[in-house]
Amino acid sequence: MKVKNKIYLLAGFSLLAGNMWAQNICISTPNTSLVLNAPTGGELKYLYYGNKLNETDLQNINEAKNCDHTAYPTYGMNCPGETALAVRHGDGNMSTQMEVVSVSTDKENQATLTTVRLKDKVYPFYIDVRYKAYEDVDMIETWTEISHTEKKPVYLTQFASAYLPIRRGNVWFSHLSGSWANEGQLTQEPLQPGMTIIKNKDGARNSHTSHAEVMFSLDGAPQENKGRVIGAALCYSGNYKLRIDTDDSDYHQFYAGINEENSSYTLPKGTVFQTPAVALTYSNEGLSGASRNFHKWGRTYKLAHGNTVRDILLNSWEGVYFDINQKGMDQMMGDIASMGGELFVMDDGWFGDKYPRKNDSSSLGDWVVDKNKLPEGIEGLIRDAKKHGIKFGIWIEPEMANTTSELYEKHPEWILKAPQRDPVLGRGGTQVVLDLANPEVQDFVFKVVDDLMTNYPEIAYIKWDANMPIMNHGSNYLPADKQSHMYIEFHKGFEKICQRIRAKYPDLTIQACASGGGRANYGILPYFDEFWVSDNTDALQRVYMQWGTSYFFPAIAMASHISAAPNHQTFRTIPLKYRIDVAMSGRLGMEIQPKNMTDEEKDLCRKAIADYKKIRPIVQLGDIYRLISPYDRLGVASLMYTSPEKDKAVFYWWKTEHFVNQHLPRVTMAGLNPDKKYRITELNRIDNQPLAFEGKVYSGAYLMANGLEIPYNHIVDYHKQNDYSSRVLYLEEVK
């Protein structure tokens, strides 16, 4: 206990003056340490990041020569290397040379905030490098705050949030990429000499094509449940750039921050430019171990209502698309209520007066009810929801407009558009993006939500969409010499809107949809409860997309819906059980027209919803253990969630390809207590006879060493046979 207190004091106050150790700062979480050398008048140096250090190791860390790289490299005094910060001072000098001025610590809820203040040796130019270490989860957030008192403005031309050197060896990195309807695709590759760049320039959304999160496996090819892993996530909603420079040194140089391309920033005297945080985690338990850290941190500190289980909903989109009417909505509400659902969400197509919303080419910005479609308005819908005993939610896209809209006719100056240019138009041939840097536009977007919630306070859920990138560089609000601020100010404005909404409506559930998974990032999640993983609801492809997305985001944030067959995106016909089993591994919902389902299908969904309510706390609030990756092409994918107490677990198994006489690996489980005994129950069973181990009891040790033999196919009547197979097993401790 004395050692822990002493380490904590070192982390907090940099004690032991007169000793070289006194110049070191140890920033600690329950199981990790990040050590910096911060001598007054000298450079801030990075020394170590990894397992938590004891007193002996801390005393001798300088001599271990782990690393002595500058912790926040700046440009001008070592030009050949990559840097985190580059500026041009008011006199034209492009060099910066920083030295440590002071170190301070503060308590902030369940975290310790360490600030290292740096000053240029010549100019009154300052950088506060901040580290926020959590006391109950292995996560350290780091960012910078840049300011100056120079007579003239300083021009920031590069402004990464953080830098981390990673020792060379057999280092692999895992990252996500994709496109619309194919988000969250996992790539794992060794780091090779040269520069690796992951970036986004969408402007409005930032996680369709790539993600601002990565994991580094330090012991060779990535493994899910063993091996040393560093994870990093940039908490930002806008354009980003991640750089990994494998130069001729012994280190991979990792930088993460805002994408500076076309975004140089003019910083006036006395103002502060704050970069977004980079969240860092370290685990000895492989990729899944790093994921568990991200999930716990995300649920507890980042995600809106992150520890409150989510409702099971039916969304109207794939059921009716734009064909909204009151009778149809009432029918869908009654159907989801009869199956045990808790919420109905009316999607796009409900609004527009002068320009009724019949397709995606008009009406965005005109957030008034189309009385031809809904003669009794939203009041009638809320009444019908109450009649069926469920909650009501609604779709909006408030950051956008169509040129065919009353809003655009009234305020054409509110859109992002280059002066003297015709706007490049998006979805439907008429869509444009509103200029969120403009306070008037911020007020308008806030008012869209505020009017809905003021007029209809029973609305329980908002699906917030964003279906267009920024395709026009130009702001009518920003002055000519600040046009390069457009991307940054757009997201500052977006955050201000979100903060206002959350301050007034803290209990409202809001989904971040952005043409599907375009806004899966920790920059927006403090204001949103979940995100739509993808517009693609095909269950087989969702296995892959949700697998990759789970590297950084918990199941409670991943909206996963049962959809129709053939699927509306891939036209693949997948049996209902498989669709259910995949959807039940995230936040369960439905994206289907129930009146087109058979009674047998409705009954299967009814039973699945009842079972999901039983396992919902385990899936949404539990610990993930990924077992066999679909990306390993072994013909099967499998993962499981366990409760924090390890008294309950849910095991998922999906066959991903089907051949005669194929051989699939037997899956060993993980995350159980070896000394506990667990009874096995299959959920969503369609077989004519139970599995051989149904109701049987096994020790955690046996299940983690041997697993259970899962039949490759379902034993069903001949006319019900198909080429898909999946299983969900519920494990409950037997005392």
TORDREN-888456 format. One record per residue (C-alpha): y, z, x; residue in three letters. Coordinates in steps of 0.05 Angstrom, whole numbers, padded with zeros to 5 digits, always signed. Example, Ala and Ser with C-alpha at 12.3 -4.5 7.8 and 13.67 -1.06 7.14 Angstrom:
! residues 2
-00090+00156+00246ALA;-00021+00143+00273SER;
END
This chain:
! residues 735
+00000+00000+00000MET;+00047+00015+00058LYS;+00035-00053+00087VAL;+00051-00087+00021LYS;+00116-00048+00014ASN;+00136-00063+00085LYS;+00123-00138+00075ILE;+00162-00135+00010TYR;+00221-00102+00045LEU;+00219-00154+00099LEU;+00219-00208+00046ALA;+00276-00175+00010GLY;+00322-00151+00065PHE;+00301-00179+00133SER;+00295-00111+00166LEU;+00277-00087+00236LEU;+00342-00104+00271ALA;+00337-00115+00346GLY;+00269-00146+00341ASN;+00257-00221+00340MET;+00216-00208+00277TRP;+00281-00184+00244ALA;+00305-00256+00246GLN;+00246-00277+00204ASN;+00245-00280+00129ILE;+00178-00272+00094CYS;+00181-00297+00022ILE;+00118-00275-00013SER;+00080-00284-00079THR;+00017-00245-00096PRO;-00027-00288-00050ASN;+00020-00331-00008THR;+00075-00326+00044SER;+00129-00373+00066LEU;+00161-00352+00132VAL;+00228-00375+00158LEU;+00265-00360+00222ASN;+00339-00346+00206ALA;+00377-00321+00267PRO;+00452-00312+00254THR;+00489-00369+00287GLY;+00425-00408+00297GLY;+00385-00459+00258GLU;+00343-00442+00197LEU;+00272-00458+00218LYS;+00208-00466+00178TYR;+00150-00426+00209LEU;+00093-00419+00160TYR;+00068-00431+00089TYR;-00001-00410+00065GLY;-00044-00348+00053ASN;-00006-00283+00048LYS;+00006-00253+00117LEU;-00006-00181+00136ASN;+00039-00139+00180GLU;+00003-00156+00245THR;+00006-00230+00233ASP;+00079-00227+00214LEU;+00097-00191+00279GLN;+00065-00247+00320ASN;+00079-00308+00277ILE;+00132-00336+00325ASN;+00083-00339+00382GLU;+00030-00374+00340ALA;+00072-00437+00343LYS;+00055-00458+00272ASN;+00118-00498+00265CYS;+00191-00493+00285ASP;+00221-00550+00245HIS;+00290-00544+00215THR;+00279-00519+00145ALA;+00333-00564+00114TYR;+00347-00622+00161PRO;+00415-00655+00158THR;+00437-00723+00184TYR;+00479-00739+00245GLY;+00454-00696+00303MET;+00383-00723+00303ASN;+00392-00792+00274CYS;+00323-00823+00285PRO;+00289-00773+00239GLY;+00288-00769+00163GLU;+00335-00717+00134THR;+00344-00678+00070ALA;+00420-00683+00069LEU;+00470-00735+00091ALA;+00545-00731+00078VAL;+00610-00763+00097ARG;+00666-00714+00109HIS;+00737-00728+00088GLY;+00756-00751+00158ASP;+00698-00801+00160GLY;+00652-00759+00203ASN;+00580-00772+00180MET;+00547-00716+00220SER;+00531-00646+00196THR;+00507-00588+00239GLN;+00488-00524+00201MET;+00479-00453+00226GLU;+00457-00389+00191VAL;+00514-00346+00165VAL;+00477-00294+00123SER;+00413-00277+00086VAL;+00413-00240+00020SER;+00362-00222-00034THR;+00367-00206-00108ASP;+00318-00187-00162LYS;+00313-00236-00219GLU;+00266-00216-00275ASN;+00196-00223-00246GLN;+00220-00256-00182ALA;+00257-00244-00117THR;+00313-00293-00101LEU;+00327-00302-00026THR;+00390-00340-00006THR;+00403-00366+00064VAL;+00475-00386+00072ARG;+00488-00442+00122LEU;+00556-00466+00148LYS;+00574-00527+00188ASP;+00594-00508+00259LYS;+00660-00546+00253VAL;+00676-00559+00180TYR;+00683-00509+00122PRO;+00621-00540+00091PHE;+00566-00496+00063TYR;+00494-00500+00040ILE;+00460-00443+00004ASP;+00385-00453+00011VAL;+00351-00413-00044ARG;+00279-00389-00052TYR;+00254-00358-00116LYS;+00187-00323-00106ALA;+00149-00300-00168TYR;+00115-00232-00168GLU;+00059-00250-00216ASP;+00041-00321-00199VAL;+00035-00359-00134ASP;+00097-00402-00141MET;+00160-00409-00100ILE;+00218-00450-00125GLU;+00268-00476-00074THR;+00333-00513-00081TRP;+00402-00519-00050THR;+00474-00508-00072GLU;+00524-00550-00033ILE;+00599-00534-00029SER;+00659-00539+00016HIS;+00733-00523+00024THR;+00753-00585+00063GLU;+00820-00615+00045LYS;+00790-00680+00021LYS;+00727-00693-00021PRO;+00661-00697+00015VAL;+00614-00754-00003TYR;+00541-00736-00012LEU;+00497-00796+00004THR;+00430-00761+00007GLN;+00414-00693-00024PHE;+00341-00674-00027ALA;+00324-00608-00058SER;+00273-00587-00005ALA;+00235-00605+00057TYR;+00165-00583+00077LEU;+00129-00601+00142PRO;+00053-00606+00133ILE;+00009-00603+00195ARG;-00027-00668+00209ARG;-00103-00670+00206GLY;-00147-00699+00152ASN;-00094-00691+00099VAL;-00101-00726+00032TRP;-00051-00728-00024PHE;-00062-00734-00099SER;-00009-00764-00144HIS;+00000-00795-00212LEU;+00022-00865-00231SER;+00014-00914-00289GLY;+00054-00950-00342SER;+00065-00948-00416TRP;-00001-00931-00452ALA;-00033-00919-00385ASN;+00003-00857-00360GLU;-00023-00802-00314GLY;-00070-00844-00273GLN;-00096-00805-00213LEU;-00093-00834-00142THR;-00121-00796-00083GLN;-00113-00823-00012GLU;-00107-00800+00060PRO;-00039-00796+00090LEU;-00031-00850+00143GLN;+00024-00863+00194PRO;+00087-00891+00164GLY;+00129-00875+00104MET;+00102-00862+00034THR;+00153-00862-00021ILE;+00143-00844-00094ILE;+00205-00856-00135LYS;+00232-00868-00205ASN;+00294-00906-00227LYS;+00283-00909-00303ASP;+00347-00869-00314GLY;+00328-00836-00380ALA;+00254-00820-00371ARG;+00217-00809-00306ASN;+00142-00802-00313SER;+00115-00868-00340HIS;+00105-00904-00274THR;+00100-00845-00226SER;+00106-00770-00227HIS;+00151-00723-00187ALA;+00091-00678-00172GLU;+00040-00683-00116VAL;-00016-00643-00085MET;-00036-00643-00011PHE;-00108-00627+00006SER;-00109-00600+00077LEU;-00184-00602+00090ASP;-00201-00675+00079GLY;-00220-00711+00015ALA;-00195-00670-00045PRO;-00243-00621-00078GLN;-00232-00588-00145GLU;-00254-00517-00133ASN;-00251-00505-00058LYS;-00207-00523+00000GLY;-00134-00510+00019ARG;-00083-00545-00025VAL;-00007-00547-00027ILE;+00023-00569-00093GLY;+00096-00590-00104ALA;+00133-00607-00169ALA;+00205-00629-00173LEU;+00236-00596-00235CYS;+00281-00653-00255TYR;+00288-00700-00315SER;+00322-00758-00279GLY;+00313-00807-00223ASN;+00276-00777-00164TYR;+00249-00795-00095LYS;+00192-00763-00058LEU;+00185-00783+00015ARG;+00127-00769+00062ILE;+00143-00790+00133ASP;+00082-00789+00178THR;+00119-00801+00243ASP;+00097-00792+00315ASP;+00098-00716+00311SER;+00042-00669+00291ASP;+00070-00663+00221TYR;+00077-00701+00156HIS;+00149-00693+00135GLN;+00154-00682+00059PHE;+00221-00688+00023TYR;+00233-00683-00052ALA;+00296-00690-00093GLY;+00342-00733-00135ILE;+00339-00807-00120ASN;+00403-00822-00084GLU;+00401-00897-00095GLU;+00465-00919-00130ASN;+00480-00845-00140SER;+00525-00824-00083SER;+00563-00763-00105TYR;+00636-00745-00092THR;+00642-00669-00084LEU;+00713-00642-00092PRO;+00737-00580-00056LYS;+00714-00515-00087GLY;+00659-00545-00131THR;+00584-00534-00124VAL;+00530-00588-00126PHE;+00463-00557-00144GLN;+00400-00595-00131THR;+00340-00587-00178PRO;+00285-00538-00157ALA;+00221-00559-00123VAL;+00163-00513-00144ALA;+00113-00500-00088LEU;+00045-00470-00094THR;-00013-00458-00047TYR;-00086-00445-00063SER;-00152-00436-00026ASN;-00189-00456-00090GLU;-00179-00530-00088GLY;-00141-00575-00135LEU;-00161-00535-00197SER;-00136-00472-00163GLY;-00068-00504-00152ALA;-00069-00528-00224SER;-00082-00458-00249ARG;-00020-00435-00212ASN;+00022-00490-00242PHE;-00006-00476-00311HIS;+00007-00401-00309LYS;+00077-00411-00281TRP;+00091-00466-00331GLY;+00069-00426-00391ARG;+00104-00363-00370THR;+00169-00388-00340TYR;+00181-00462-00355LYS;+00152-00484-00421LEU;+00187-00466-00486ALA;+00143-00416-00523HIS;+00091-00426-00469GLY;+00047-00368-00489ASN;+00048-00382-00565THR;-00011-00424-00589VAL;+00009-00490-00622ARG;-00003-00513-00694ASP;-00053-00567-00710ILE;-00015-00625-00739LEU;-00020-00694-00770LEU;+00032-00745-00747ASN;+00047-00803-00794SER;+00059-00857-00741TRP;-00008-00892-00733GLU;-00024-00878-00806GLY;+00034-00916-00837VAL;+00082-00936-00780TYR;+00150-00953-00812PHE;+00122-00955-00882ASP;+00150-00886-00901ILE;+00152-00865-00974ASN;+00150-00799-01010GLN;+00083-00811-01045LYS;+00050-00831-00980GLY;+00077-00771-00943MET;+00053-00725-00998ASP;-00016-00755-00995GLN;-00020-00745-00919MET;+00004-00673-00925MET;-00049-00658-00977GLY;-00103-00689-00933ASP;-00086-00651-00869ILE;-00080-00587-00909ALA;-00149-00598-00939SER;-00178-00605-00869MET;-00146-00540-00845GLY;-00085-00569-00810GLY;-00021-00529-00806GLU;+00035-00580-00797LEU;+00055-00649-00819PHE;+00104-00692-00779VAL;+00139-00752-00810MET;+00151-00802-00755ASP;+00198-00862-00748ASP;+00223-00902-00808GLY;+00256-00850-00854TRP;+00330-00863-00843PHE;+00387-00912-00849GLY;+00436-00928-00905ASP;+00475-00992-00891LYS;+00418-01013-00844TYR;+00352-00985-00870PRO;+00301-00972-00815ARG;+00246-01023-00831LYS;+00227-01038-00759ASN;+00251-01021-00689ASP;+00311-01069-00690SER;+00362-01027-00728SER;+00389-00960-00752SER;+00383-00915-00691LEU;+00445-00870-00693GLY;+00449-00869-00769ASP;+00412-00805-00783TRP;+00416-00805-00859VAL;+00357-00809-00906VAL;+00338-00877-00934ASP;+00340-00860-01008LYS;+00300-00922-01026ASN;+00241-00895-00987LYS;+00253-00821-01000LEU;+00290-00814-01067PRO;+00282-00739-01065GLU;+00302-00736-00993GLY;+00278-00686-00941ILE;+00283-00631-00993GLU;+00227-00665-01032GLY;+00184-00670-00969LEU;+00194-00597-00952ILE;+00177-00578-01023ARG;+00112-00618-01019ASP;+00094-00586-00953ALA;+00103-00518-00984LYS;+00060-00540-01042LYS;+00004-00556-00994HIS;+00015-00493-00953GLY;+00035-00527-00888ILE;+00097-00535-00845LYS;+00140-00597-00840PHE;+00167-00634-00780GLY;+00208-00697-00768ILE;+00220-00752-00716TRP;+00287-00769-00684ILE;+00312-00809-00625GLU;+00383-00781-00617PRO;+00401-00807-00548GLU;+00394-00879-00570MET;+00427-00929-00617ALA;+00416-00999-00642ASN;+00472-01050-00639THR;+00453-01061-00712THR;+00477-00993-00736SER;+00538-00960-00766GLU;+00543-00916-00705LEU;+00550-00975-00657TYR;+00600-01009-00703GLU;+00643-00946-00702LYS;+00633-00926-00629HIS;+00614-00985-00585PRO;+00646-00948-00526GLU;+00593-00893-00530TRP;+00538-00935-00499ILE;+00521-00943-00426LEU;+00546-01012-00407LYS;+00578-01045-00347ALA;+00651-01065-00358PRO;+00661-01139-00372GLN;+00587-01148-00383ARG;+00545-01158-00446ASP;+00495-01102-00451PRO;+00423-01113-00432VAL;+00385-01094-00495LEU;+00320-01058-00502GLY;+00267-01044-00555ARG;+00272-01088-00616GLY;+00323-01132-00581GLY;+00380-01086-00602THR;+00369-01018-00571GLN;+00420-00985-00525VAL;+00427-00917-00491VAL;+00483-00870-00508LEU;+00527-00843-00452ASP;+00508-00770-00448LEU;+00560-00757-00394ALA;+00612-00762-00450ASN;+00624-00695-00484PRO;+00637-00730-00550GLU;+00568-00762-00546VAL;+00538-00695-00528GLN;+00570-00666-00590ASP;+00542-00723-00632PHE;+00471-00715-00606VAL;+00473-00640-00616PHE;+00500-00651-00686LYS;+00439-00695-00704VAL;+00394-00634-00693VAL;+00445-00584-00719ASP;+00455-00622-00785ASP;+00380-00628-00797LEU;+00368-00554-00783MET;+00430-00531-00822THR;+00413-00572-00883ASN;+00338-00562-00878TYR;+00324-00496-00841PRO;+00251-00499-00860GLU;+00239-00557-00811ILE;+00190-00527-00762ALA;+00181-00584-00712TYR;+00221-00641-00683ILE;+00190-00700-00647LYS;+00245-00723-00600TRP;+00235-00793-00574ASP;+00268-00836-00521ALA;+00243-00908-00522ASN;+00287-00943-00472MET;+00305-00937-00398PRO;+00376-00942-00374ILE;+00383-01017-00364MET;+00459-01020-00356ASN;+00498-00987-00301HIS;+00565-00968-00329GLY;+00598-00910-00363SER;+00660-00917-00406ASN;+00672-00842-00398TYR;+00668-00835-00322LEU;+00727-00860-00281PRO;+00720-00921-00237ALA;+00711-00880-00173ASP;+00656-00838-00205LYS;+00610-00893-00232GLN;+00557-00874-00180SER;+00552-00807-00216HIS;+00525-00840-00279MET;+00451-00823-00272TYR;+00464-00751-00250ILE;+00516-00738-00304GLU;+00471-00768-00357PHE;+00419-00714-00343HIS;+00471-00659-00337LYS;+00494-00680-00406GLY;+00423-00682-00432PHE;+00411-00611-00406GLU;+00476-00586-00437LYS;+00453-00613-00505ILE;+00385-00581-00497CYS;+00415-00514-00478GLN;+00460-00515-00540ARG;+00401-00532-00585ILE;+00357-00477-00556ARG;+00414-00426-00560ALA;+00422-00439-00635LYS;+00349-00455-00653TYR;+00306-00415-00605PRO;+00245-00415-00651ASP;+00243-00490-00665LEU;+00183-00528-00637THR;+00205-00593-00602ILE;+00160-00647-00573GLN;+00184-00691-00516ALA;+00162-00761-00532CYS;+00189-00818-00490ALA;+00151-00882-00506SER;+00092-00835-00497GLY;+00089-00796-00432GLY;+00156-00815-00403GLY;+00182-00743-00401ARG;+00125-00702-00373ALA;+00165-00661-00322ASN;+00186-00590-00310TYR;+00260-00609-00315GLY;+00257-00617-00391ILE;+00200-00569-00409LEU;+00244-00506-00411PRO;+00273-00538-00474TYR;+00210-00570-00503PHE;+00144-00540-00526ASP;+00100-00600-00508GLU;+00100-00673-00491PHE;+00064-00734-00519TRP;+00016-00753-00464VAL;+00014-00827-00482SER;+00024-00875-00540ASP;-00047-00895-00524ASN;-00094-00852-00566THR;-00159-00886-00544ASP;-00205-00827-00529ALA;-00240-00858-00469LEU;-00174-00876-00435GLN;-00147-00808-00454ARG;-00202-00775-00413VAL;-00171-00807-00352TYR;-00098-00796-00371MET;-00107-00724-00392GLN;-00148-00710-00329TRP;-00091-00731-00284GLY;-00038-00698-00327THR;-00076-00632-00324SER;-00064-00628-00249TYR;+00005-00601-00263PHE;+00012-00587-00337PHE;-00027-00538-00382PRO;-00066-00559-00442ALA;-00017-00525-00489ILE;+00036-00576-00469ALA;-00010-00638-00476MET;-00009-00666-00546ALA;-00077-00699-00558SER;-00092-00731-00625HIS;-00153-00757-00662ILE;-00138-00830-00680SER;-00169-00887-00719ALA;-00225-00934-00699ALA;-00218-00988-00677PRO;-00163-00957-00634ASN;-00094-00986-00647HIS;-00079-00997-00573GLN;-00145-01017-00541THR;-00182-01039-00604PHE;-00242-01001-00577ARG;-00288-00971-00629THR;-00306-00900-00609ILE;-00345-00853-00654PRO;-00306-00797-00687LEU;-00343-00741-00652LYS;-00322-00767-00583TYR;-00251-00775-00607ARG;-00251-00703-00632ILE;-00283-00676-00569ASP;-00229-00708-00525VAL;-00172-00686-00570ALA;-00198-00614-00571MET;-00187-00609-00496SER;-00112-00610-00506GLY;-00064-00589-00562ARG;-00105-00615-00621LEU;-00073-00660-00673GLY;-00087-00722-00714MET;-00056-00791-00712GLU;-00093-00825-00768ILE;-00089-00843-00842GLN;-00138-00793-00874PRO;-00146-00833-00938LYS;-00182-00886-00896ASN;-00234-00835-00873MET;-00300-00823-00906THR;-00318-00755-00936ASP;-00367-00745-00879GLU;-00313-00759-00828GLU;-00265-00712-00863LYS;-00318-00658-00863ASP;-00330-00667-00789LEU;-00255-00660-00776CYS;-00251-00599-00822ARG;-00306-00564-00782LYS;-00274-00585-00716ALA;-00206-00557-00736ILE;-00239-00491-00756ALA;-00275-00488-00690ASP;-00212-00507-00651TYR;-00175-00448-00682LYS;-00229-00404-00652LYS;-00224-00433-00583ILE;-00150-00449-00585ARG;-00128-00388-00544PRO;-00179-00404-00490ILE;-00158-00478-00485VAL;-00084-00469-00491GLN;-00075-00403-00453LEU;-00137-00402-00408GLY;-00153-00423-00337ASP;-00175-00494-00323ILE;-00235-00512-00278TYR;-00245-00586-00270ARG;-00318-00600-00253LEU;-00333-00675-00247ILE;-00277-00725-00246SER;-00279-00790-00286PRO;-00246-00821-00225TYR;-00308-00808-00184ASP;-00344-00861-00226ARG;-00407-00819-00235LEU;-00414-00838-00308GLY;-00391-00771-00334VAL;-00329-00726-00336ALA;-00330-00651-00346SER;-00282-00593-00345LEU;-00277-00523-00375MET;-00228-00469-00393TYR;-00241-00395-00386THR;-00204-00336-00416SER;-00166-00293-00366PRO;-00217-00238-00378GLU;-00274-00287-00367LYS;-00307-00264-00431ASP;-00302-00332-00465LYS;-00302-00404-00441ALA;-00303-00475-00468VAL;-00342-00529-00432PHE;-00328-00604-00443TYR;-00374-00661-00423TRP;-00359-00734-00437TRP;-00402-00794-00417LYS;-00355-00848-00391THR;-00404-00906-00386GLU;-00470-00923-00417HIS;-00531-00957-00386PHE;-00605-00956-00401VAL;-00644-00909-00356ASN;-00580-00885-00322GLN;-00578-00822-00280HIS;-00521-00773-00289LEU;-00507-00712-00246PRO;-00522-00643-00274ARG;-00457-00606-00281VAL;-00451-00536-00252THR;-00399-00492-00285MET;-00342-00452-00253ALA;-00294-00396-00268GLY;-00344-00349-00301LEU;-00360-00278-00282ASN;-00427-00281-00245PRO;-00446-00212-00272ASP;-00431-00227-00345LYS;-00480-00258-00394LYS;-00458-00314-00440TYR;-00487-00341-00505ARG;-00482-00417-00513ILE;-00460-00449-00578THR;-00449-00524-00587GLU;-00386-00543-00626LEU;-00380-00608-00667ASN;-00455-00618-00667ARG;-00479-00683-00699ILE;-00551-00682-00674ASP;-00607-00675-00723ASN;-00632-00615-00682GLN;-00596-00564-00639PRO;-00595-00568-00564LEU;-00653-00531-00531ALA;-00605-00478-00504PHE;-00568-00468-00570GLU;-00558-00393-00580GLY;-00591-00376-00514LYS;-00560-00327-00463VAL;-00550-00341-00389TYR;-00515-00304-00333SER;-00450-00330-00304GLY;-00485-00334-00237ALA;-00539-00380-00265TYR;-00490-00426-00301LEU;-00446-00433-00239MET;-00505-00446-00194ALA;-00546-00491-00240ASN;-00508-00511-00302GLY;-00546-00536-00363LEU;-00582-00602-00373GLU;-00540-00642-00422ILE;-00578-00696-00460PRO;-00549-00765-00445TYR;-00551-00787-00518ASN;-00545-00756-00587HIS;-00607-00749-00629ILE;-00583-00779-00695VAL;-00610-00826-00747ASP;-00621-00897-00722TYR;-00562-00927-00760HIS;-00515-00874-00729LYS;-00534-00888-00657GLN;-00480-00914-00610ASN;-00463-00918-00536ASP;-00420-00855-00533TYR;-00440-00784-00520SER;-00400-00720-00512SER;-00410-00645-00517ARG;-00367-00584-00527VAL;-00400-00517-00512LEU;-00371-00449-00530TYR;-00391-00392-00484LEU;-00382-00320-00507GLU;-00399-00257-00469GLU;-00458-00217-00493VAL;-00451-00143-00478LYS;
END
